[in-house]
Amino acid sequence: MRAEGLSHLGLVRTDNEDSYLIDLDFGLIAIADGMGGHQAGEVASQLALMAFFDYLRRHSSDGDPLAVIKAAVSHANTVVYRASLAHASRAGMGTTLTAAWLAREKLFLAHVGDSRAYLLQDQKLIQLTVDHTYVNELVLNGNLTPEEARRHPRRNILTRALGTETEVEIDCLEVACSPADIVLLCTDGLYEVTTEAEIASIIGHIQDLRLAASMLVNLALARGGTDNITVVLAAYA
């Protein structure tokens, strides 16, 4: 596996609450977008990824990879939740978490929140995850169009987050991949200010994953960079 990641503060925020993880030997990429008070979001996202990966390494051979990756996210939820109770300044902190694990020649995804996983396949960008947001529920129920959702003032309100409750519902997915496919994980700082066509054009035509990640981040910055921007790209050839 080849993979590259890049995270940028953006042009407005004073703290970068995004975190990402890449382990080439393990075939794993993951991303998290934290939330909370002063620096609590940064703590939540980093802590979640550390707890998630630690569990996955210790239990990777326990059986069904989809069950293992789900259990790893559940463990991370417990760790972040307990940490939020231990420090008054971190009360209520939480994070998104989206992870992709290549195991047994398949891609296994686990997802909570509104960071996203995409698959570029045959030059078509496919969104693999569903945003756990108030506004996306309105879209799914037919009460809002996708275009209206992009401008809605409450578009960033999460309906699920890691670490805010004792338990969290986790979306899991098994995906068949070919050697030519590219996986993209990103936070909302990228996709809220770009289009899928723009993303597909960049990662579909740039062979160098580091350059492609840089171009995506720079595009988001050119559109205002109003949020933290984090991109992780992985290819299996």
N, C-alpha and C positions, 0 to 999 in steps of 0.2 A: 504494500500500500504506500502511496505517496500522499502527503498531506501538508497543508500550510495554513496558518492562522494569523489573523491581524486584528488588533483591537485599538480603537481610537477614542479619545475623550469626547470628540466632537467640538463644536465651536461655541456652545452655550453652557454646558454643564461644568461644574467645578470638580466633580468626582467621577471616576469611571467605575460604575457598579457592575460592568460586564466582566465575565471571566470565561476562559476556554481551556480545553484540555486536548492534547494530542499524544497518543502513544502508538507509534508505528508498529512496534513488536507485538502489541496486543490487538492491533487492528481497531483502535477505538478513537473516536472524536466526540467531544461533548461541548456544550455551550450553556451559559447561565447568565441571566440578567436580574440582578438583585434589586431589592426595594427595601426602604426603611428610613430611619432617621440618619443623623450624621455618621457617615461611613458604615452604617449597619448593612446597607445593601451590598456593599463591597465585601463585607465579612460573610454575608449569607451566600453569595454566589461562589466565593472561593471555598467556603466550608462545605457547601453542597457537593461540589465537584470532587474535593478530596475524599469525603465520606463515601460518595458513590463509587469512585475508582478503587478505594481500599477494599470495599465489600466485593466488588466484581473480581478483583485479583484473587481474593481468598476463596471465592466460590465459583469460579469460572467453569470448573469441571463437574459441578454438582448435578447437571442434568440438562433439561431444556433451556437453551440460551435465552429464550424469550422470558421464561419464568425467572431466570437468574438476573437479567437486566432489570426486570420489574422489581424484584426484591431489593436490588441495589439502590434504586430510586427511593423505595419505601424506607430503607435504612437512612438514606441521606435526609429524608424528610424528618425522621425522628431526631437526628443529630442537630439539624438546624433549629427545630422546634425547641429542643432542650436548651440549646445555646441562647435562644431568645428569652427564655425564662430566667436564665442565670445572670443576666446583666440588664439593669433597668434601661440603659441607653439603647439596647437592642430589642426591646419589647416590640413585638409585632413584625419583626423583620421577616423577609421571605425572598423567594427567588423563583425564576423559571428554571427549567432544566430540560434540555433536549439532547439526547445521546444516540449515537449510531455505532454499532459494534459489528464488525465483519467477523463472523465465526461460522465454520463449517460451510464455507462458500455461499453464505447468505448474509443479508444485512438485517440486523435486528435493531429496532428503534424503540425508545421509551421517551415519553414527552409529557410535560406539565407546563402550562402557561402559554405565552404568546411568542416565544422565540420559534423559529421555524426550521424544518428540514425539507429540502428540495432534492429531487433527482433529475439530473439532465440526462435524458435518454433519447437518442436519435434526434438531437438538436431541439428537443422539446423539454421545457421545464415543467416538472410535475411537483406540486406541493403535496408532501407526504403527511404533514401534520395539520391538525385543526387548532385554530386559535381559541384558547379558553378565555374569552372576553365577553363582556356584557353586549358589546356591539355585534360581535360575530353571532351570538345567539339570536339577535334581531334579524340578521341576514339569513340565517338558517331557517328561521320561522317565517320568512317572507315579508317581514315588516320594514326592511331596509335593503337598499341595493348595495352591492359591493362598492360602487363609487361613492354613495352617500356615507358608507362606513368609513372610508378613507379620510373624510373631513369631519366626522362626528366628534364633538368635544369630549365625549366619554369613551373614546375608542381604546384607551389604555387601562380601563378598569378590568382587572382580572377576575374571572369566576373560579379559577383554580390557581394556587401557587404552592410552592414547596416551603414547608416550615411554618406555616401560619396556623395549622391545626394538627392534632395528634395523628390524623390519617389523611391521606390525599388519594384521589382517584387518578390513576395513571393510564394513559393511552399507550398501548404497545402494538407493534406492527412488524411483520416479517415480510421482507421484500426481496425478490429475485433480482440480481444485478448481473450485468455483463461487464467484461473488462474495459469496455469503452465508456461506461457510465461515469458520471461525476456527481458526488454528493456535496451539497451545500448546507451548512448550518449557519444561521444568522439571527441577530437580534432585530427588534423592530426599528432600530436606528437606520438600518439599511432598507428594508422593504417598504417602510412607510413613505419614503421619498423617491423611490424608484419604481419602475414597472418590471413585470416578469420578462417582457420582451428585451428590455435593456440588460437584465441580469443574464438571460440566456445567450444574448449576443456576445457578452464579454467572456463568460466561462466556456462557451461553445467554440470560440475562435482563438483563445489564448492558451497555448500549450503549457506555459509556465504558470503553475498554480500560485506562486508567490506574487507574480506580476498581476494575475487575474484578481487576487484578493486585494491588492493595492489599488487597482483600477476601480473595483467596487466601492471601496472605502472613499476614494477620492471623488467618485460620482456622488455619493451621499453628502460629502462635505461641500461639494459645489451646489447642492440643493439646499444648503443652509446648515447642515450638521447640527440640528437641534437636539439630538440625543446622542448617547454613546453608540458607537458603531462597531460591531464585531462580526467577523466573517471567518469561517473555517471551510476549506475546500479539501476534498479527498478523492483520489482516483485509485483504481485497483489494477492499473496496468503500468 
